[in-house]
Structure formats: C-alpha cells, structure tokens
Amino acid sequence: MEEPRVFNLDHPPIESLVQQHLAAWQARDVAAIAGTLHPEVEFIWPALHGQSRREARAVLETRLAEVQSLYLHLRRLLIDPAQRVAAVEWIGRYARSGEKDCQEILGGAVLDFDQEGLIYRWRTYLDPVRRRTLSGFDDPLPSEGWLPCPNPGPPPSPAQVQQIIQTYAQAWARHDLTQLNAAIHDEMIVQPPWDYVVGRAAIEAGARVYFANYTDTCVTPQRLILDPSQPHFGVCEQTFACTNPDTGRRGEDHDFAFFEIAQGKLRYWRTYFDTSRSAQVVEKTVGFLQSNRSHPK
C-alpha cells in the first residue's frame, strides 16, 4: 500500500497544491487537473453538481475542448490550515476556437483538501453581471474599487470575526438598521454582482431599499475561512434567502463573500453568487434607483 503523499497540511503545502491546480488549468491539461482531485470529489459549479473525478474529468474535457487559450489571474488566496481549505478569488480570460475576442469572468472557489493533498470538495462561485468581452488578454484588469485599510487596528480573534459576521447576517435577516450600523465601518463597501455601494450613508440607503422591497429574509453563514497570516481578511460561505412580494418568488443564493475587518468593524464585503437563483432584482437596488452606475470596471 502506498504511503499518503502528505501527512500534515499547513499553509505552504496547501499553497503549493493550489498553484499546481491553477497551473494545470492555465495549461488546459485535463489529466493534470484530474490528478489534483480525489476519486470521489464533490464538485459544485454553476448549473453542475457531481460526485466523482471521472465525472469532473468528462465535463472538463468537453468544456476545455472549446477553449483555444486561457489566462487565470489569482487576485487573492486565503488558506485555513485548521480546516485544510483554500479560498481563491480569481479573474479568468478565455478565447474560444475561431473567435477573435475573449471573455472575462470573475469568480471565487473553495477547495477542500484531504490528508493526502487531494481536493475532495470544489465549489465555484461566479459574478455573472460583471462578465466582459475584451479585445485581448492584455486589456487592463478590472479595478476592485477597494483598497485595504492602512490602519486596520489589532488583528481580530476568530471568535471576534465570527461575532461580527453573525451580527451582520442577523441585521439583514431582521431588517435591523441599528444592528447593521453596529457591525459596519464608516468606510464600508458592499459589492454584490449588481451593485457597488460605498460608505455608511449609502449602505443605510441601500438597506432601506432592500427592507422595503423584500420579506422573510434568512441569512445563514455556513463557514468562515480564516487565514492566520492575513487576520484582517476572510471568506464566508453563506446562504441568503428572501421573498419578492411583487412576484411572490422566493429565492436562495449561495454566496462566496470575501471580507475585510478593520478596527473591529466590517469594512468590505464582496460577494459572488448565481443571480438567477435570487429573488432580488437589479431594479430594486440603491445604485439603480439613484442612477448611480459607478461599478468598478
């Protein structure tokens, strides 16, 4: 019997495994990508859910066969060694065979590793609204519209982070503006796929718009991914459900939220999710209602 490849996965080995996985993607090497996966890997991609390496490989062979060239930019990597998990925020650009222009997509991924360093759970989240057609791979990368706080204060403990995220989630669920204000920084930026809201006053206005237009909100943080080497940042996997009373539709989206905590408050919240599953509509966002279309490009 072969010995396990890795016995103790801490930060550097996980980072190396993530880079290996991304390099296989960049090379469009399906065999190499499959080699990073557990035989019974659970993969959850937009509109796809499978439970084996063989199934994942078949999907990748079909999809990558259509791609002539591919470029991946690693925007951010957080590694939580205690959970053997990596959260990746990325920009992807690809060109299909026979097409002159290329497409740009923004996304996040969560990769869970087993003790041998194989990915046994792989979930991908996209921002479908900010997809762009570009003239080439050399076009400037999109701006985030955010910079980390230069004076973030003492690093928060994991328990403090959990409390801040829970307070923020409960504020949306309870439609509680006072609780929301208690959780956020004066410089707070909220950036879901369809909006870009900066500052406490704008976020209050956005919350009022949301509270007036949606009911039965349920926000459930499911997991926090915290990197000890980057204590002011984290990723939250959560579900966000609500009902649109105008249509009667109830929707639930699964979110990848990268966040920053500065001076004990939430300062940045960037979410990726499938907007087609949400009951929310862009026409009922504060940015749309105020004709503020200043999304980062």
VENHU-V70962 format. One line per field, one symbol per residue. ss: DSSP state (@ for helix, = for strand, . for the rest). phi: phi as a letter, one per 40 degrees, with the letter a starting at -180 (. if undefined). burial: + if it has 9 or more other C-alpha atoms within 8 Angstrom, else -. Layout:
BEGIN
ss=???
phi=???
burial=???
END
This chain:
BEGIN
ss=..........@@@@@@@@@@@@@@@@...@@@@@@.=========..===..@@@@@@@@@@@@..==============....============.....============.....================.......................@@@@@@@@@@@@@@@@@..@@@@@@@========.....==.@@@@@@@@@@@@@@.============......============....==============..=========.@@@....@@@.@@@@........
phi=.ccdcbcbcbdccccccccccccccdcfccccccccbcdbdcbbbdgbabaaccccccccccccccccaabbbccabbbbccbfbbbbbabbbabcdgbccbbbbbababbcbcccgccbabbbbbbccccbcbcaccddccccgabdccbcgccccdcccdccccccccccccfbcccccccbcdcdbbbcdbaabbgdcccdccccccccbbbfcbbbcbabbbcdcbccbabbcabbbabcccbgcbbbbbbbbcbbbbfgbcbaabbbacccccccbccbbcccccfbbccdb
burial=--------+++--++-++-+++-+++--++-+++-+++--+++++----++++-+++--++--+--++-+++-+--+++++--+++++++++++++----++++++++++++++++++++++++++++--+--+--+--------------+---+----++-++++++++++--++-+++-+++--++++++-++++++-++++++++++-+++-+++-+--++++--++++++++++++++++----++++++++++++++-++++++++++---+++---++++++--------
END
